[in-house]
Amino acid sequence: MVRHYEGLGLLPRVARTDSGYRQYSEADVHTLRFIKRARDLGFSMEEIGELVGLWQNRRRASANVRRVAQKHADELAGRIAQMQAMQRTLQHLIHCCHGDERPECPILDELAR
């Protein structure tokens, strides 16, 4: 993943030893932790790139950071609503299915609709 982050410009090229091992500075480790935390919160790589840029820019406006976070939170809320609707539909279909030896199955009927 580090090479991927370097390729995306999220992390500068890391120094290497003569034997090819990467040598991370404290700043590199801090940036990697920042990226990991942003990934854990579900931000896209594009959003993470924007956030890293804002984080590294000490003259940034917090409104820009808030805009990125709010957009992501709104997208998450939409995905959660969609998943809850799927869950309700599945629960309803499961409730309607007798789950016995009969071949009739409302779950399959709904999927075939």
N, C-alpha and C positions, 0 to 999 in steps of 0.2 A: 504494500500500500504506500510505502514511503516514496517509491519511484513514481507512483501514480500522483501523489500529492505534489511532488517536484514537477512532474510534467504539466500539472494544472496550474502551477505557479503559486500554490498554497504554501509551499515550503521552499526555501532556497536550496540549491544544491549543497549537500552536506559534505564536509571534508572527509577524506578517506586516508587510512593509514597506507603504508607501502604495500601491505598484504591485501588491501581492498576493503577492509572493514570500515564501516561508517563511524565517524566521530561526531556525536551530537553535542552541541553547546547547550547550556541551560535554556537559552532562548528557543532553540529548536525543540527541546523537550516540552517547553511551555506551549509552543505553537501546536505540537502534536496532541497535547492534552486538550487544548482548545478545540481542535478539529474533532477529536474523539467525542467530546461532550456535545458538540453541535450535531454530530452524526447520531448520537444516542437520543437526541431530541427530534430526530427525523428530518433535519434540514437537508435539502438537496446539495450536491456538490457546488452548484452554481451559487446557491444561497450562502454556503459556507465560504466560498471565495469572496463574496461581497462582505460577509461578516468579518473575515480575517482582515480584509482591507480596511474596514471601519475600525476594527480593534487596534490595528497598527497605526492608524492615523489619529494622533492625539488631538487634532483640531476638528475632528468629526462633530457632527450635530447628533445628539442622541435621538432626535426625531427620525433620522435615517435608519438607525438601528431598530427603533420601535416599529417603523414601517415594515421592515423585513420580517421581524418577529410576528407582527400582527397578521401579515399576509399568510405566513406559515400556520399560525393558530387558526385562522379562518379556513384554510384548506383542510387542516386536521378535523375541524368541526364538521365540515362537509363529508369527509370520508367516514367519520364516526357515525353520522346520521345515516349514510348509505348502508353501513354495516349493521346498524341497529334495525333498519328496515329489512335487510336480508334475514337477520336473525328472527324477527317477528314472523316473516313469511315462512321460514323453515319450521319454526315452532308450531305454526298453524297447520302446516302440511303434516308434520309428525303427529299432531293431535288427531288429524283426520284419518290417518292411516291405522287400520286395525292391527297390523303387525301379526297377522295369523297366517294360516295356510291358504287363504284365498288369493287368487292371482290379481284381483283388483287392487290398484295402488294409486292413491291420489298424488303421491309424490311424483311418480313416473308420469302420470297424466299431466300434471302441471309442467314438468320439464319438456314434455312432448308437445305442449300447446303452441 
